[in-house]
Amino acid sequence: MTKHYLLFYEVGDDYVSRRAAFRDEHLEKAWKASDRGELVLGGVLANPVDGAVLLFKGESSEVAENFAKNDPYVTSGAVKRWFVREWTTVAGELASNPVKPEKTKAGKAP
């Protein structure tokens, strides 16, 4: 069963300048992960730029963990800390565990 995993990057104040040397390599890695169907979305948290979040899908958290372990942003030290959380998605077209409302539970007629 495919699940969603959020990869969180915590960064320092100098992140924008530190990542510059590794940006093309990072983006190439990200787009390849997207082409393989692993990375759904990724980007920096803005105003202020104090982190990033990448959404992965896969059978286990390993897909996101492997990305982080080999990401030049991480290996260069531009990312201070990273962690992965499983995200149980229940609403929306891409939800991994869709749950629709049951009107009868609310006492409404079907």
CNS distance restraints for C-alpha pairs under 8 A (distance, minus, plus):
assign (resid   1 and name CA) (resid  58 and name CA) 7.91 0.50 0.50
assign (resid   1 and name CA) (resid  59 and name CA) 5.97 0.50 0.50
assign (resid   2 and name CA) (resid  57 and name CA) 6.25 0.50 0.50
assign (resid   2 and name CA) (resid  58 and name CA) 4.93 0.50 0.50
assign (resid   2 and name CA) (resid  59 and name CA) 4.91 0.50 0.50
assign (resid   2 and name CA) (resid  60 and name CA) 7.86 0.50 0.50
assign (resid   2 and name CA) (resid  96 and name CA) 6.53 0.50 0.50
assign (resid   3 and name CA) (resid  57 and name CA) 5.44 0.50 0.50
assign (resid   3 and name CA) (resid  58 and name CA) 5.50 0.50 0.50
assign (resid   3 and name CA) (resid  59 and name CA) 6.06 0.50 0.50
assign (resid   3 and name CA) (resid  60 and name CA) 7.12 0.50 0.50
assign (resid   3 and name CA) (resid  86 and name CA) 7.49 0.50 0.50
assign (resid   3 and name CA) (resid  87 and name CA) 7.45 0.50 0.50
assign (resid   3 and name CA) (resid  88 and name CA) 7.17 0.50 0.50
assign (resid   3 and name CA) (resid  96 and name CA) 5.64 0.50 0.50
assign (resid   4 and name CA) (resid  55 and name CA) 6.86 0.50 0.50
assign (resid   4 and name CA) (resid  56 and name CA) 5.64 0.50 0.50
assign (resid   4 and name CA) (resid  57 and name CA) 4.46 0.50 0.50
assign (resid   4 and name CA) (resid  58 and name CA) 6.62 0.50 0.50
assign (resid   4 and name CA) (resid  86 and name CA) 6.06 0.50 0.50
assign (resid   4 and name CA) (resid  87 and name CA) 5.29 0.50 0.50
assign (resid   4 and name CA) (resid  88 and name CA) 6.61 0.50 0.50
assign (resid   4 and name CA) (resid  89 and name CA) 7.09 0.50 0.50
assign (resid   4 and name CA) (resid  96 and name CA) 6.79 0.50 0.50
assign (resid   5 and name CA) (resid  55 and name CA) 5.83 0.50 0.50
assign (resid   5 and name CA) (resid  56 and name CA) 5.07 0.50 0.50
assign (resid   5 and name CA) (resid  57 and name CA) 6.06 0.50 0.50
assign (resid   5 and name CA) (resid  58 and name CA) 7.77 0.50 0.50
assign (resid   5 and name CA) (resid  61 and name CA) 6.20 0.50 0.50
assign (resid   5 and name CA) (resid  64 and name CA) 6.83 0.50 0.50
assign (resid   5 and name CA) (resid  84 and name CA) 6.53 0.50 0.50
assign (resid   5 and name CA) (resid  85 and name CA) 5.61 0.50 0.50
assign (resid   5 and name CA) (resid  86 and name CA) 4.44 0.50 0.50
assign (resid   5 and name CA) (resid  87 and name CA) 5.38 0.50 0.50
assign (resid   6 and name CA) (resid  53 and name CA) 6.60 0.50 0.50
assign (resid   6 and name CA) (resid  54 and name CA) 5.71 0.50 0.50
assign (resid   6 and name CA) (resid  55 and name CA) 4.74 0.50 0.50
assign (resid   6 and name CA) (resid  56 and name CA) 6.27 0.50 0.50
assign (resid   6 and name CA) (resid  64 and name CA) 7.54 0.50 0.50
assign (resid   6 and name CA) (resid  84 and name CA) 5.54 0.50 0.50
assign (resid   6 and name CA) (resid  85 and name CA) 5.27 0.50 0.50
assign (resid   6 and name CA) (resid  86 and name CA) 6.33 0.50 0.50
assign (resid   6 and name CA) (resid  87 and name CA) 6.53 0.50 0.50
assign (resid   7 and name CA) (resid  53 and name CA) 5.62 0.50 0.50
assign (resid   7 and name CA) (resid  54 and name CA) 5.03 0.50 0.50
assign (resid   7 and name CA) (resid  55 and name CA) 6.39 0.50 0.50
assign (resid   7 and name CA) (resid  56 and name CA) 7.55 0.50 0.50
assign (resid   7 and name CA) (resid  64 and name CA) 6.18 0.50 0.50
assign (resid   7 and name CA) (resid  65 and name CA) 7.72 0.50 0.50
assign (resid   7 and name CA) (resid  68 and name CA) 7.83 0.50 0.50
assign (resid   7 and name CA) (resid  82 and name CA) 7.01 0.50 0.50
assign (resid   7 and name CA) (resid  83 and name CA) 5.85 0.50 0.50
assign (resid   7 and name CA) (resid  84 and name CA) 4.50 0.50 0.50
assign (resid   7 and name CA) (resid  85 and name CA) 6.67 0.50 0.50
assign (resid   8 and name CA) (resid  51 and name CA) 7.26 0.50 0.50
assign (resid   8 and name CA) (resid  52 and name CA) 5.92 0.50 0.50
assign (resid   8 and name CA) (resid  53 and name CA) 4.77 0.50 0.50
assign (resid   8 and name CA) (resid  54 and name CA) 6.67 0.50 0.50
assign (resid   8 and name CA) (resid  82 and name CA) 5.45 0.50 0.50
assign (resid   8 and name CA) (resid  83 and name CA) 5.44 0.50 0.50
assign (resid   8 and name CA) (resid  84 and name CA) 6.23 0.50 0.50
assign (resid   9 and name CA) (resid  51 and name CA) 5.25 0.50 0.50
assign (resid   9 and name CA) (resid  52 and name CA) 4.99 0.50 0.50
assign (resid   9 and name CA) (resid  53 and name CA) 6.31 0.50 0.50
assign (resid   9 and name CA) (resid  79 and name CA) 6.17 0.50 0.50
assign (resid   9 and name CA) (resid  80 and name CA) 7.49 0.50 0.50
assign (resid   9 and name CA) (resid  81 and name CA) 6.03 0.50 0.50
assign (resid   9 and name CA) (resid  82 and name CA) 4.57 0.50 0.50
assign (resid   9 and name CA) (resid  83 and name CA) 6.97 0.50 0.50
assign (resid  10 and name CA) (resid  50 and name CA) 6.67 0.50 0.50
assign (resid  10 and name CA) (resid  51 and name CA) 4.71 0.50 0.50
assign (resid  10 and name CA) (resid  52 and name CA) 6.93 0.50 0.50
assign (resid  10 and name CA) (resid  79 and name CA) 5.96 0.50 0.50
assign (resid  10 and name CA) (resid  80 and name CA) 5.66 0.50 0.50
assign (resid  10 and name CA) (resid  81 and name CA) 5.12 0.50 0.50
assign (resid  10 and name CA) (resid  82 and name CA) 6.04 0.50 0.50
assign (resid  11 and name CA) (resid  15 and name CA) 5.87 0.50 0.50
assign (resid  11 and name CA) (resid  50 and name CA) 5.71 0.50 0.50
assign (resid  11 and name CA) (resid  51 and name CA) 5.30 0.50 0.50
assign (resid  11 and name CA) (resid  78 and name CA) 6.61 0.50 0.50
assign (resid  11 and name CA) (resid  79 and name CA) 4.79 0.50 0.50
assign (resid  11 and name CA) (resid  80 and name CA) 5.09 0.50 0.50
assign (resid  11 and name CA) (resid  81 and name CA) 6.99 0.50 0.50
assign (resid  12 and name CA) (resid  50 and name CA) 6.89 0.50 0.50
assign (resid  12 and name CA) (resid  78 and name CA) 7.41 0.50 0.50
assign (resid  12 and name CA) (resid  79 and name CA) 7.23 0.50 0.50
assign (resid  12 and name CA) (resid  80 and name CA) 6.54 0.50 0.50
assign (resid  13 and name CA) (resid  50 and name CA) 7.23 0.50 0.50
assign (resid  14 and name CA) (resid  18 and name CA) 6.04 0.50 0.50
assign (resid  14 and name CA) (resid  78 and name CA) 7.93 0.50 0.50
assign (resid  15 and name CA) (resid  19 and name CA) 5.88 0.50 0.50
assign (resid  15 and name CA) (resid  50 and name CA) 7.98 0.50 0.50
assign (resid  15 and name CA) (resid  78 and name CA) 5.63 0.50 0.50
assign (resid  15 and name CA) (resid  79 and name CA) 7.27 0.50 0.50
assign (resid  16 and name CA) (resid  20 and name CA) 6.60 0.50 0.50
assign (resid  16 and name CA) (resid  49 and name CA) 7.80 0.50 0.50
assign (resid  18 and name CA) (resid  78 and name CA) 5.62 0.50 0.50
assign (resid  19 and name CA) (resid  23 and name CA) 5.74 0.50 0.50
assign (resid  19 and name CA) (resid  73 and name CA) 6.24 0.50 0.50
assign (resid  19 and name CA) (resid  78 and name CA) 5.88 0.50 0.50
assign (resid  22 and name CA) (resid  26 and name CA) 6.08 0.50 0.50
assign (resid  22 and name CA) (resid  72 and name CA) 6.09 0.50 0.50
assign (resid  22 and name CA) (resid  73 and name CA) 6.51 0.50 0.50
assign (resid  23 and name CA) (resid  27 and name CA) 6.01 0.50 0.50
assign (resid  23 and name CA) (resid  73 and name CA) 7.82 0.50 0.50
assign (resid  24 and name CA) (resid  28 and name CA) 6.04 0.50 0.50
assign (resid  25 and name CA) (resid  29 and name CA) 6.26 0.50 0.50
assign (resid  25 and name CA) (resid  72 and name CA) 6.99 0.50 0.50
assign (resid  26 and name CA) (resid  30 and name CA) 6.17 0.50 0.50
assign (resid  26 and name CA) (resid  71 and name CA) 6.23 0.50 0.50
assign (resid  26 and name CA) (resid  72 and name CA) 5.99 0.50 0.50
assign (resid  26 and name CA) (resid  73 and name CA) 6.79 0.50 0.50
assign (resid  27 and name CA) (resid  31 and name CA) 6.05 0.50 0.50
assign (resid  28 and name CA) (resid  32 and name CA) 6.17 0.50 0.50
assign (resid  29 and name CA) (resid  33 and name CA) 6.26 0.50 0.50
assign (resid  29 and name CA) (resid  71 and name CA) 7.51 0.50 0.50
assign (resid  30 and name CA) (resid  34 and name CA) 6.22 0.50 0.50
assign (resid  30 and name CA) (resid  39 and name CA) 7.04 0.50 0.50
assign (resid  30 and name CA) (resid  42 and name CA) 7.95 0.50 0.50
assign (resid  31 and name CA) (resid  35 and name CA) 6.08 0.50 0.50
assign (resid  31 and name CA) (resid  39 and name CA) 7.90 0.50 0.50
assign (resid  32 and name CA) (resid  36 and name CA) 6.29 0.50 0.50
assign (resid  33 and name CA) (resid  37 and name CA) 6.44 0.50 0.50
assign (resid  33 and name CA) (resid  38 and name CA) 5.31 0.50 0.50
assign (resid  33 and name CA) (resid  39 and name CA) 5.28 0.50 0.50
assign (resid  34 and name CA) (resid  38 and name CA) 5.53 0.50 0.50
assign (resid  34 and name CA) (resid  39 and name CA) 4.40 0.50 0.50
assign (resid  34 and name CA) (resid  40 and name CA) 6.19 0.50 0.50
assign (resid  34 and name CA) (resid  41 and name CA) 7.93 0.50 0.50
assign (resid  35 and name CA) (resid  39 and name CA) 7.93 0.50 0.50
assign (resid  37 and name CA) (resid  57 and name CA) 7.56 0.50 0.50
assign (resid  38 and name CA) (resid  56 and name CA) 5.39 0.50 0.50
assign (resid  38 and name CA) (resid  57 and name CA) 5.26 0.50 0.50
assign (resid  38 and name CA) (resid  58 and name CA) 6.37 0.50 0.50
assign (resid  38 and name CA) (resid  63 and name CA) 7.05 0.50 0.50
assign (resid  39 and name CA) (resid  54 and name CA) 7.23 0.50 0.50
assign (resid  39 and name CA) (resid  55 and name CA) 5.99 0.50 0.50
assign (resid  39 and name CA) (resid  56 and name CA) 4.45 0.50 0.50
assign (resid  39 and name CA) (resid  57 and name CA) 6.51 0.50 0.50
assign (resid  40 and name CA) (resid  54 and name CA) 7.65 0.50 0.50
assign (resid  40 and name CA) (resid  55 and name CA) 5.42 0.50 0.50
assign (resid  40 and name CA) (resid  56 and name CA) 5.50 0.50 0.50
assign (resid  40 and name CA) (resid  57 and name CA) 6.94 0.50 0.50
assign (resid  41 and name CA) (resid  54 and name CA) 5.75 0.50 0.50
assign (resid  41 and name CA) (resid  55 and name CA) 5.20 0.50 0.50
assign (resid  41 and name CA) (resid  56 and name CA) 7.33 0.50 0.50
assign (resid  42 and name CA) (resid  52 and name CA) 7.49 0.50 0.50
assign (resid  42 and name CA) (resid  53 and name CA) 5.78 0.50 0.50
assign (resid  42 and name CA) (resid  54 and name CA) 3.97 0.50 0.50
assign (resid  42 and name CA) (resid  55 and name CA) 6.07 0.50 0.50
assign (resid  43 and name CA) (resid  52 and name CA) 5.60 0.50 0.50
assign (resid  43 and name CA) (resid  53 and name CA) 5.82 0.50 0.50
assign (resid  43 and name CA) (resid  54 and name CA) 6.35 0.50 0.50
assign (resid  44 and name CA) (resid  49 and name CA) 6.69 0.50 0.50
assign (resid  44 and name CA) (resid  50 and name CA) 7.86 0.50 0.50
assign (resid  44 and name CA) (resid  51 and name CA) 5.92 0.50 0.50
assign (resid  44 and name CA) (resid  52 and name CA) 4.00 0.50 0.50
assign (resid  44 and name CA) (resid  53 and name CA) 6.41 0.50 0.50
assign (resid  45 and name CA) (resid  49 and name CA) 5.40 0.50 0.50
assign (resid  45 and name CA) (resid  50 and name CA) 6.21 0.50 0.50
assign (resid  45 and name CA) (resid  51 and name CA) 5.28 0.50 0.50
assign (resid  45 and name CA) (resid  52 and name CA) 5.08 0.50 0.50
assign (resid  45 and name CA) (resid  53 and name CA) 7.15 0.50 0.50
assign (resid  46 and name CA) (resid  50 and name CA) 7.08 0.50 0.50
assign (resid  46 and name CA) (resid  51 and name CA) 7.97 0.50 0.50
assign (resid  56 and name CA) (resid  63 and name CA) 7.20 0.50 0.50
assign (resid  56 and name CA) (resid  64 and name CA) 6.13 0.50 0.50
assign (resid  57 and name CA) (resid  63 and name CA) 7.62 0.50 0.50
assign (resid  58 and name CA) (resid  63 and name CA) 6.35 0.50 0.50
assign (resid  61 and name CA) (resid  65 and name CA) 6.22 0.50 0.50
assign (resid  61 and name CA) (resid  84 and name CA) 7.03 0.50 0.50
assign (resid  61 and name CA) (resid  85 and name CA) 7.78 0.50 0.50
assign (resid  61 and name CA) (resid  86 and name CA) 7.05 0.50 0.50
assign (resid  62 and name CA) (resid  66 and name CA) 5.79 0.50 0.50
assign (resid  63 and name CA) (resid  67 and name CA) 6.38 0.50 0.50
assign (resid  64 and name CA) (resid  68 and name CA) 6.36 0.50 0.50
assign (resid  64 and name CA) (resid  84 and name CA) 6.89 0.50 0.50
assign (resid  65 and name CA) (resid  69 and name CA) 6.15 0.50 0.50
assign (resid  65 and name CA) (resid  83 and name CA) 7.91 0.50 0.50
assign (resid  65 and name CA) (resid  84 and name CA) 6.85 0.50 0.50
assign (resid  66 and name CA) (resid  70 and name CA) 6.31 0.50 0.50
assign (resid  67 and name CA) (resid  71 and name CA) 5.90 0.50 0.50
assign (resid  68 and name CA) (resid  74 and name CA) 6.50 0.50 0.50
assign (resid  68 and name CA) (resid  82 and name CA) 7.43 0.50 0.50
assign (resid  69 and name CA) (resid  74 and name CA) 6.84 0.50 0.50
assign (resid  69 and name CA) (resid  75 and name CA) 7.22 0.50 0.50
assign (resid  70 and name CA) (resid  74 and name CA) 7.27 0.50 0.50
assign (resid  70 and name CA) (resid  75 and name CA) 6.76 0.50 0.50
assign (resid  71 and name CA) (resid  75 and name CA) 6.23 0.50 0.50
assign (resid  72 and name CA) (resid  76 and name CA) 5.62 0.50 0.50
assign (resid  73 and name CA) (resid  77 and name CA) 6.37 0.50 0.50
assign (resid  73 and name CA) (resid  78 and name CA) 5.11 0.50 0.50
assign (resid  73 and name CA) (resid  79 and name CA) 5.65 0.50 0.50
assign (resid  74 and name CA) (resid  78 and name CA) 6.01 0.50 0.50
assign (resid  74 and name CA) (resid  79 and name CA) 4.92 0.50 0.50
assign (resid  74 and name CA) (resid  80 and name CA) 7.35 0.50 0.50
assign (resid  74 and name CA) (resid  81 and name CA) 7.95 0.50 0.50
assign (resid  88 and name CA) (resid  96 and name CA) 7.01 0.50 0.50
assign (resid  88 and name CA) (resid  97 and name CA) 6.78 0.50 0.50
assign (resid  89 and name CA) (resid  95 and name CA) 4.82 0.50 0.50
assign (resid  89 and name CA) (resid  96 and name CA) 5.53 0.50 0.50
assign (resid  89 and name CA) (resid  97 and name CA) 5.82 0.50 0.50
assign (resid  89 and name CA) (resid  98 and name CA) 7.04 0.50 0.50
assign (resid  90 and name CA) (resid  95 and name CA) 5.20 0.50 0.50
assign (resid  90 and name CA) (resid  96 and name CA) 6.63 0.50 0.50
assign (resid  90 and name CA) (resid  97 and name CA) 4.99 0.50 0.50
assign (resid  90 and name CA) (resid  98 and name CA) 4.29 0.50 0.50
assign (resid  90 and name CA) (resid  99 and name CA) 5.30 0.50 0.50
assign (resid  91 and name CA) (resid  95 and name CA) 5.51 0.50 0.50
assign (resid  91 and name CA) (resid  97 and name CA) 7.92 0.50 0.50
assign (resid  91 and name CA) (resid  98 and name CA) 5.63 0.50 0.50
assign (resid  91 and name CA) (resid  99 and name CA) 6.51 0.50 0.50
assign (resid  91 and name CA) (resid 100 and name CA) 7.67 0.50 0.50
assign (resid  92 and name CA) (resid  98 and name CA) 7.49 0.50 0.50
assign (resid 102 and name CA) (resid 106 and name CA) 7.34 0.50 0.50
assign (resid 103 and name CA) (resid 107 and name CA) 6.87 0.50 0.50
assign (resid 103 and name CA) (resid 108 and name CA) 5.49 0.50 0.50
assign (resid 103 and name CA) (resid 109 and name CA) 6.96 0.50 0.50
assign (resid 103 and name CA) (resid 110 and name CA) 6.31 0.50 0.50
assign (resid 104 and name CA) (resid 108 and name CA) 5.11 0.50 0.50
assign (resid 104 and name CA) (resid 109 and name CA) 5.97 0.50 0.50
assign (resid 104 and name CA) (resid 110 and name CA) 5.96 0.50 0.50
